[in-house]
Amino acid sequence: MKIGRVTYFNEKKGFGFLHHDDGNDYFFHVTSLLDDKDRNIKRGDVFSFDVERMNDKLRAVNINRLVEGDK
């Protein structure tokens, strides 16, 4: 499991990127959130997540909010 901070989120399209301390930005989609109530995502929110390889790219899955970011 990794922990990352939201650096970008497109509310209309439901996708964004989580930045991890390993220097990588991991793509995610709201369908990978474990809790449906977590869909109000803001830059700076902190999530735990697993990484999955899809089409030769890494993406965040099993995403769970840990801390709310900028308001």
Rosetta silent file (secondary structure, phi, psi, omega in degrees, C-alpha in Angstrom):
SEQUENCE: MKIGRVTYFNEKKGFGFLHHDDGNDYFFHVTSLLDDKDRNIKRGDVFSFDVERMNDKLRAVNINRLVEGDK
SCORE:     score description
SCORE:     0.000 S_00000001
   1 L     0.000  140.739  178.143    0.000    0.000    0.000 S_00000001
   2 E  -116.865  163.559  174.901    1.175    3.512   -0.849 S_00000001
   3 E  -125.765  131.524 -178.252    0.107    6.923    0.403 S_00000001
   4 E  -143.847  163.139 -178.837   -0.217    9.863   -1.962 S_00000001
   5 E  -110.976  139.291  178.892   -1.565   13.388   -2.261 S_00000001
   6 E   -67.882  125.033  176.657   -3.955   14.585   -4.980 S_00000001
   7 E  -105.248  -22.012 -179.483   -2.120   16.893   -7.378 S_00000001
   8 E  -157.027  140.812  173.725   -4.896   17.134   -9.974 S_00000001
   9 E  -149.135  127.986  176.485   -8.551   16.098  -10.194 S_00000001
  10 E  -101.705  104.132 -175.652  -11.059   16.641  -13.015 S_00000001
  11 L   -62.861  -39.006 -178.054  -14.476   16.512  -11.353 S_00000001
  12 L   -66.332  -39.531 -177.924  -16.415   16.332  -14.641 S_00000001
  13 L   -94.797  -13.949  174.609  -14.446   13.372  -15.989 S_00000001
  14 L    76.306   26.286  177.790  -13.826   11.725  -12.601 S_00000001
  15 E  -132.035  163.388  178.660  -10.083   11.196  -12.873 S_00000001
  16 E  -167.214 -164.700 -178.917   -6.945   12.617  -11.347 S_00000001
  17 E  -135.895  139.700  175.520   -3.425   11.933  -10.163 S_00000001
  18 E  -109.915  128.866  178.730   -1.949   10.987   -6.807 S_00000001
  19 E   -96.501  130.149  178.847    1.676   11.948   -6.117 S_00000001
  20 E  -109.860  156.000  179.992    3.752    9.503   -4.059 S_00000001
  21 L   -62.384  -13.592  177.554    7.094   10.160   -2.359 S_00000001
  22 L   -76.019   -0.620  177.714    8.729    7.749   -4.833 S_00000001
  23 L    93.199   -5.638 -178.956    8.399   10.599   -7.358 S_00000001
  24 L   -92.535  148.330  170.354    5.644    8.971   -9.411 S_00000001
  25 E  -106.636  125.236 -176.954    2.201   10.357  -10.186 S_00000001
  26 E  -105.940  124.570  176.287   -0.428    7.615  -10.284 S_00000001
  27 E   -64.541  143.142  171.348   -3.558    7.971  -12.424 S_00000001
  28 E  -144.956  157.507  175.229   -6.848    7.201  -10.663 S_00000001
  29 E  -126.120  148.991 -176.458  -10.538    7.175  -11.475 S_00000001
  30 H   -58.918  -22.583  178.109  -13.396    7.639   -8.979 S_00000001
  31 H   -67.443  -12.730  178.278  -14.565    4.080   -9.691 S_00000001
  32 H   -92.257   -0.339  177.034  -11.448    2.934   -7.775 S_00000001
  33 E   -72.443  135.845  178.945  -12.564    4.637   -4.545 S_00000001
  34 L   -74.181  -29.246 -178.477  -13.457    2.179   -1.782 S_00000001
  35 L  -118.059  119.137 -179.174  -16.064    4.545   -0.288 S_00000001
  36 H   -58.901  -24.732 -178.686  -18.635    6.184   -2.591 S_00000001
  37 H   -73.801  -10.001 -177.289  -18.883    9.128   -0.168 S_00000001
  38 H   -85.043   12.152 -173.606  -15.275   10.120   -0.987 S_00000001
  39 H   -74.799   -6.606  175.341  -16.158   11.567   -4.410 S_00000001
  40 L   -88.578   80.986 -171.798  -15.732   15.174   -3.256 S_00000001
  41 L   -98.890  136.575  179.790  -12.014   15.206   -4.058 S_00000001
  42 L  -128.904  154.915  174.829   -9.788   18.269   -3.721 S_00000001
  43 L   -56.479  133.461  179.785   -6.162   19.031   -4.439 S_00000001
  44 L    97.998  -16.480  176.062   -4.104   18.115   -1.384 S_00000001
  45 L   -58.730  144.526 -179.007   -6.357   15.296   -0.168 S_00000001
  46 E  -110.896  131.166 -178.551   -4.322   12.319    1.055 S_00000001
  47 E  -130.506  148.105  166.368   -5.276    8.765    0.091 S_00000001
  48 E   -92.455  151.443 -178.135   -3.890    5.292    0.633 S_00000001
  49 E  -162.410  159.990  171.449   -3.904    3.124   -2.482 S_00000001
  50 E  -103.337  162.400 -179.661   -2.595    0.020   -4.189 S_00000001
  51 E  -114.051  136.474  179.934   -0.910    0.064   -7.576 S_00000001
  52 E  -130.346  141.522  176.700   -2.052   -1.966  -10.573 S_00000001
  53 E   -93.207  128.368  177.925   -0.489   -2.232  -14.023 S_00000001
  54 E  -139.062  123.148 -179.042   -2.935   -1.698  -16.874 S_00000001
  55 L    53.239   46.489  178.626   -1.909   -1.399  -20.526 S_00000001
  56 L    63.363   18.524  176.514    1.761   -0.990  -19.511 S_00000001
  57 E  -128.261  151.115  178.241    0.916    1.934  -17.201 S_00000001
  58 E   -92.232  140.902  176.762    0.587    2.086  -13.423 S_00000001
  59 E  -140.813  156.107  179.658   -2.633    3.290  -11.832 S_00000001
  60 E   -85.564  134.982  177.134   -3.981    3.684   -8.306 S_00000001
  61 E  -136.200  168.967 -179.231   -6.723    1.277   -7.166 S_00000001
  62 E    51.788   52.243 -172.712   -8.409    0.457   -3.835 S_00000001
  63 E   -85.912  133.250 -178.410   -8.229    4.139   -2.922 S_00000001
  64 E  -136.202  126.446 -178.781   -9.150    5.248    0.600 S_00000001
  65 E   -68.915  135.691  175.777   -9.126    8.856    1.926 S_00000001
  66 E  -110.106  -42.315 -176.029   -6.885    9.485    4.921 S_00000001
  67 E  -144.376  138.447  174.308   -6.805   13.313    5.181 S_00000001
  68 L   -81.050  142.927 -177.919   -8.736   16.138    3.515 S_00000001
  69 L   -96.237 -138.398 -179.201   -6.571   18.728    1.776 S_00000001
  70 L   -56.129  142.668  179.586   -7.164   22.314    0.684 S_00000001
  71 L  -109.871    0.000    0.000  -10.662   23.609    1.247 S_00000001
